[in-house]
Amino acid sequence: MKTWTLEDLLGVIYADFHEELSHARGLSPDKLLANTRLRGYDEKKKAKLTVFSDYNQSLHRLRFNFSTTLVLETKSDEEAFEAYDPDWLFLKAIKFDSNIDEKTD
């Protein structure tokens, strides 16, 4: 698996989820690479991260490991993928109310 490329990974995904992809977006094997992309995903932040678009790169070279979480994004021929900017900053705002007593167990 270390020598697999992103294209190999997409092939496995397509083989396992062929019906869902075909039904949801009408993706055929010849449209798979053009209309799908893999993105890193941070489960804690619920944030989409890096776009992986060089399908010839090996998973090992991309430093994928057992904890790598990916999102498979799909689109139709007429749609465009959501823009990705590597300089985006994800913030989480927390409302603090000093009038509420903090209880501890």
N, C-alpha and C positions, 0 to 999 in steps of 0.2 A: 504494500500500500504506500510505502514511502516514495516509490518511484511514480506513483500515479500523478497525472496532471489534472488541472481543473477540468479539462475537457473529458478526461476519464471519469471524474467524479460526476459531472453532469450526465454522462452516459448512463451511469448506475442510477442516478436520480430519475432520469427519464424512463429507464426500464422498470423501475419500481412504481413510479407514479404516472405512467403513460396515460391511463384512462382519465385521471383527474386533470392533468395538464391539457390533454386533448379536449376534454369537455369544457373546462373553464375558459380556455383561451384559444382553442383550436390549433394548438401547436403541433406541428408535424416534425419529424426528425430533421428535415432540411431547414426548418425555421427555429430550431431549438436555440442555437448559439446566438442568433441575431435578436431573439426576443426574450431571453432570460439573462439574468446576471446574479452572481453570488455576492453577498455583502456580509461582512462581519456584523455580529449583533451582540450587544451587551444586555444580558437578561436583567441585571439589577437596575440599570438605568432605563431599560426598555427603549434603547436607542440603536438605530442603524448606523453602522460605522463604515469602515473602508470598503470600497468597491473593488472586487477582484475581477479584472477584465482580461488579463493576459492568460489565456487558456492553455498556453504551452508551458507555463510554470509548474514545477512539481510541488506537491503539497508539502514536502519536506523543506524545500527552498523557501516557501511562504511561511514556514514555521507553524504549520497547523499541528495541533496535538489533540489529546483526548478532551481537552476543555474548550476547544474552538467551537463556537456556535455561529452558524451561518443562516442567513435568510435567502431563500430563492425568490427573486422578484421576477415577475412575468409581465409582458405587455403584448398588445396586438401590434400589427404592422403600422397602424395609424397613430398609435400612442408613443409618447416619449417617456423615458425613465425619469424619476424624480432627480433633480440636480443634486450632485454631491460636491461638497466643498470640504477639503481636508482640514480647513481652518475653523470649521464650526466648533462652537463651545457649547457643551450641554450643562445647563444649570438646573438645580432643584431648589425651589423656594419653599421655605418652611415658615409658617405663621407662628409667631411667638406672642403669647399673651401673659404678661407678668401678673395678671390678676387671678390666674388659675394656680391653685396649690399643687405642687408636684407630689404625688403619693409614691411611696416606695414600699415594697413588701418586706 
